[in-house]
């Protein structure tokens, strides 16, 4: 079943079901206890050594991460191919599956988290670069922000402060002026979800009280007051407003000496 997961999910299953299948397969490889019981023999069957399970999981994840890594290599991607529906659907599909898998390890031990992080580490800079490309496509932006929110919620220790600082700096740089205004003008909820996920990521950062938070706090405050607050005044959204005040509160509580 593990070997057939990619083919099964590519056969047209709804994306939420695909995500559950991948999460379940990850669990079968990494979450299993040291021994299971065989229905035939009623005797405990030892699981493979941890190193073998990690290697098996890396092998299982490779087609998924490789498919995402190959997106920028699509002919004409930097011109117009990136906006082709099938390309955007591919990016959204993979990031949604990865987001579900990352969220599933939130309460797991560091050994499991490290195993997952090692398999997705190489696509993190790539995914961040896609954020700059898809500024006019909120469906993709939403998938990217939801993925990174899950990464910071579940794999903060594995990703490290330097990566957090680089990632959040990119988000704050891109979502400025006309870009954030265009995102928030979307008729559906995708634009609101993009900005709200970014604010939730900022909340996680300022709660950390680390060097990355101290370094980024001036840029965060400028973004909140100059870019976000005017839109909250003109276009009330209870979702963003709640996260906005949560971010201000955490900034004051955790970094009051800087104000």
N, C-alpha and C positions, 0 to 999 in steps of 0.2 A: 504493500500500500504506500509506503514511503516513496518508493521509486516511481509510483504512478501519480503522485500528488500533482505534479505540474501538468500532466496530460489531462487529468480529471478536471482540474480547475480551468484549463484552457478550452474546455468543451462547451462553454456557454453558461456555466453556473452564475447566478447573481453574485455580485461582488461581496456582499456581506457573508454569503455562504462560503465563497472562496477564502475569505479572511479566516473564518472559523476553521476551515479545513487545514490551512497552513498553521494556525495556532495549535490545533490539535496534534498535527504531525510534529511540531516543535516539542510539544509536551511529551509525546511518545519517545522522543529521542533524549531530551534533556531532563525532563521533570521526573521521570520514573524513579522509584526507590531502588535501593541496592538489590532487592530481590522481588520477584513476582511469582505467582503460583500458576502452575500448569493444570488445566482442567483434566488433561488426560492422566497425568501421573500423581496429581495432588501433592507434588513436591516443589519446594522453592527452586526457582530457576534464577541463577545469578545474572544480573545485568552485565554487559560488557564494561571493562574498565573505563573510567571517566575520560581519559585521553582518547580512547577509541570512539566514544560517544561524541566528543567535541569534533573529532575529525569527520565523523559521519554527518554531523550537523552542518559543518562547513561545506561538505560536498552537496548536501541537500539544498543549501542556500545559494550555491553558485549560479545556477541558471537564472534565478530571480534577480540577483544583483548584477549579473552580466547583462541581462536584458535592459536594465536601467542605464548601465554604464555605456551601452552602445547607442543610446539615443542621440547624443551629439554627433555621432559618426554617420547618421542618416544623411544621404546626399541632399545638399541644399538646405540643411537644417538651419544654418545661420541666416539664411535669407527668408524663405517663406515656409519651408517644410515643417518648422517647429510648430506652426499653427494648424497643421493638418489634423482633422478630428481624430484619426487613428493614432497619431503620435501623442496627442494630448491624452487620449483615453489610456494609452499604454503607460504614460507617466503617472496618471491618477491611479490606475489599477495597482501598479507596483507599490507606490507610496502608501496607498490605503492598506494594502496587505502588510507592509512593513510596520506601519503605525500600529496595527492591531497586534502584531507580534511583540513589538517593543512595549506596548501598554500591558501585555500579559505577563511580563517579567517584573513588574513594578514591585511586587512583594516577595520576589524570589531572592535567593542568596547571591552574593557577589560572584560566585563561581559561575552560576547560570548567566548572570548579566554580562560577565566578561566574554563568555562564549558567544552570545548574541552580538555584542558590540564588535567583536573581532570580525564577524562576517559582514557587518554593514559599514564598518569604518571607512572603507575605500569609496563608498558612494556618498558620504556626507558632504565633502567639498563639491562634488558634482551637483548634488541636489541644491546646494546653496547657490551655485552658479545659475541654475535654472530659475531661481527666484528673480534674477535680474531680467531674464529673457521673457518671462510670462507675466509681466506687470499689467498687461491688458486682458488677461484671461484669468478671472477670479476663481474659476473652477480649479485650475491648476495651483494657483496661489493658496487656495484653501487647503488642498491636499498637502502642499509643502509645509505650511504652518502647522497643520495638525500633526504631521510627522515629527517636526522638530519639537513641538510641545511635548509629545510623548517621549522623545529622546531626553529632553531635559527633566521630565518628571521621573523617568525610570532609570536613566543611565547617566545622571549628572556626574557622578564620581568617575565613571569610565571616560566620559568625553573630556572632562577637565576644564579649568577656567579659561585657558587660552582659546580653546575652540569656542566656548560660550561667548567670549568677548568678540571674536572675529565674526561669529554668526549674527549676534545681535547688532553689532555695528553695521553689518550689511543690511539688515532689515530696516534699521533706522535711517540709513542713507537712502534706500530705495523708496520707502513710503514717505515721501515728502511732497508738499505742494499739490500740483495737479494730479499726481499719481494717487495719493490717498483720497483726494476728493472724488476721482473717477471710481475708485474701488468702492467707496461708500455710497455712490449714486446707483449702484446696481439694484435693479428692481427686486431680485430675489434676495435671499438671506446670505448669499455667499460672500458679498463684500463685508457685511457686518461680521461674519464669522472670521474672515481673514484678520481684520483689525482686532477683534476681541481675543483671538488666539495669540496675536503678538503681545497684547497687553498682559495676558496670563503668563507668557514667557518672561516678560519684564518683572512681573510679580515674583516669580521663582528666583530670578536673578537678585533682586534687591533683598529678598529674605535671606540670601546666603551670607551676607556680610563679608564677602571675600574681596580680594584685590580687584577682580573683574567688575564687581558691583561698584566699588569706589571709583574706578577709572571711567565707567560708563555713566555714572549718575548724572553729571551735568548734561550729557547728551540726552539721557532719558527724560530729565525734567524739561529740557527745551522741546523735545518731541511732544511730550504730554501737553504742555501749555501752549505751544505755538501751532502744532499740527492737529492734535486731537481735540483739545478743549473747545475750539471754535465750532467744530462739527457737532460736538455733543450739545452745544447751546442751540444750534440751528436745526439739528435733526436728532431729536431725542430718541435714544435707544436704551431701554432698560438694561439690556445685556451688557453693552459697552460701558454704560454709565456706572454700573455696579463694579465692573472690573477696574474702571478708571479710578474710582474712589478707593478701592482696595489697594491699587498701586500707590496712590498718594499716601495712604495710611502706613503701608509697609515701608515706604521710603523714609518717612518721618520717624517711625519706630526704630528702624534698623540703622539709620544713618543720620540721626538728628544732629550729631556733631558737625556735619558738613554743611548745615544750613545756617 
